[in-house]
Amino acid sequence: MTVRPGSDDSGAARAAGLGGAPVGGGALAGLDSVDWPALEHAYGTAEDVPGMLRDLYRPAKAARAADDLLTHVHHQGGEVYSSAPPALPHLIAAAADPAVAEDVRWELLHLVEALAGAANTAEPRFVTPAWAAAWDLAVGDLMRLLDDPVGFGEAHRAAVAGALAEAHRRADEVVAALRARWAVEPGPAARLRLVDSVGRLTAHASSQRAASLAWLRELTAADAGPAVRLAAVEALRHALPGQHDAAYARTVSDVLSGSEPGTWRAGRAATGQTVVWALGLLEDDPAALADAIRRLLGHPDPDVRAGALKAAAQLLSRRRSAVPEVLPAVAGSLSDPEPDNRLFAARVLGMCGRAARPWADALAAMATDEAEPYPPARSHAIWALSRLGDVRCVAPLARRLRPAGGARLGFAYHASHADGWWTYELSLPEVAGGLGAHADVLLPPLRARLAAAASLDERRGLCRLLESWGAAAAPAVPELLGLLGTDAAVWALDALAAIGPAAAEAVPVERLRALLDAPPEGGRFARHSLVLAYGRLTGDWEPALALLLPRLDEPDGRDAAVTLLGELGPAGAPYAERLRALLPVHAVGWLPLRAGGALWRITGRADEVVPVLVGAITPFAERGGADRAAIETVKLLAEMGADAAPAAAALRAFLDADERPVRHGTWRSVPEDDELRDAARAALLAISEPGSGAASRSGSG
């Protein structure tokens, strides 16, 4: 838990070095004895670090200096630079000095924690050898600061406790100090941080391990108070990673049912965030978690209900079995008095796709102005209906698409892939991409909108939607042709290529050649896309071969070259050996998929490709986290039919898993899992069909 102090600068005069006193006083002693130019930080030589450290004592520059130290000496983690050890004692000295602004001191303590955390998690080769000794000295200084009475408030003591949680090699000594501080600590937020740090360090303790575990278990008792009990459960999970204890769920359920959310974290976090955190402590007990979510979705506080909805989304993104247990309760929130809760409920139902069909009528009503006054909620209801394949999404979407209709579109033209449960606008291509069967209704307003589009974002988004429809978008060929002379030419040509023969007949070849000779702005991406689309439309692959093949062996250019060879089919036979050489370069990801797919389309032989593809999906079948490349690999295996039989075990594992074998915690988790399951079923069906595979395969190009 993070507690940030105010920004009162009580020591401004001393910090400025008034009255002839040197800036920073004795805290900067020895600063100039370090050969800083010989050291490094994230941006090169560390010769500027002394200036940053001095600026910590200059009120007008202190906040910027703390931020610069974070970005230079720590950067984004993953490495501890050679400038960190000599800077460390000065960071702690400034953090302990009342002459430095309070909020800056807090930032410095978190920088110390970040540096120590990076040293504990980075590969050893990325940690400067001098760090261990410097950190060992710093731990002693930090333990003394726990009891510093001079201008050191609760927030600073909490930050010190957080930094000390990284003292893995001195865990026994530090755990004892943290527990001793707990006995006299008056601040509720600092007390919770002390509990958390004891839990994190107990995992590394030896002589103090048993006593610390017993102490943490005592803190789960009913008389410890709701916030402390929950903090103790979280600490025990840190102390005993991977060791589930049914007592945790009993404690958390007791707190959640017997107290108000405002008491769960001592009032230090927003209610919704607190609910999500508290429910997250039950993630190892799905049944208890589902029960708690259902109860909190009926809570009188709308912020509590909002937190329960986020926890429901998280659980649904992780476990398939949670759908019948939680989704009906989420559906009940479609009538929540709070508009954003109705929106979130519609989004969760849309995320769950086919499983939300029992509530299709409620979503259809919600998609109308009469039933739902909140426009963003209506937009999410339209998306949810499209995910269900329900035709009732078409009419309201068509109305939105009319450029002169007066209604705001309500959808973005680009997709967001942010993790978490942000309710950003959905993109038009992901809302309408599966509605090509209704092009007769949607194309007239869409064509009008494309003709009137005023920005590149709009033109690009509409072109991508038409590309996803393929041949169904053929009536829009005139509008797409009109874009070939604009900044959207690349995306218009991609859409024309996806439409196929109807577009090929309408596009003048000389106009396409002119585009190749003078491509629009867009760098290498534009040129690669143009030559591939040109080949698909005309059958003339010479421009693509000339541009892309020289990059076949270059890591940053071979994806487009391999894609090209897959398009050639048997005509790519002269390049088969080069593709074979690429097959083992990466074990997972896009390269084995693209190289394997291209080689199979060229040779018709699956025997040399399938083992590579099976190897590329097996890790995800075993431990989850399947990405787009893995999903597309399963689709390719489905194309291969009986020849893909060696993949059967991995495919069944994808189907049998309760924990979704995709990335969790995002709106795309369930749609991607649905796509993976559909592809795995199709592949297993194709494997079981007699005569499928290479023997029945006709046409490769």
Buried (B, 14 or more C-beta within 10 A) or exposed (E): BEBEBEEEBEBBEBBBBEEEBEBBBEBBEEBEEBEBEEBBBBEEEBBBBBEBBBBBBBBEBBBBBBBBBBEBBBBEBEBBBBBBBBBBBBBBBBBBBBBBBBBBBBBBBBBBBBBBBBBBEBEEEBBBEBBEEBBEEBBEBBBEBBBEEEBBBBBBBBBBBBBBBBBBBBBBBBBBBBBBBBEEBEBBBBBBBBBBBBBBBBBBBEEBBEBBBEBBBEBBEEEBBBBBBBBBBBBBBBBBEEEEBEEBBBBBBBBBEEBEBBBBBBEBBEBBBBBBBBBBBBBBBBEBBBBBBBBBBEBEBBBBBBBBBBBBBBBBBBBBBBBEBBBEBBBBBBEBEBBBBBBBBBBBBBBBBEBBBEBBEBBBBBBEEEBBEBBBBBBBBBBBBBBBBBBBBBBBBBEBBBBEBEEEBBBBBEBEEEEEBEBEBBBBBBBBBBBBEBBEBBBBBBBBBBBEBEEEEBBBBBBBBBBBBBEBBBBBBEBBBEBBEEBBBBBBBBBBBBBBEEBBEBBEEEEBBEBBEEBBEBEEEBBBBBBBBBBBBBEBBEBBBEBBBEBBEEEEBBBBBBBBBBBBBEEBEEBBEBBBEBBEEBEBBBBBBBBBBBBBBBBBEBEBBBBBBBBBBBBBBEEBEBBBBBBBBBBBBBBBBBBBBBBBEBBEBBEEBEBBBBBBEBBBBBBBBBBBBBBBBBBBEBBEEEEBBBEEBEEBE
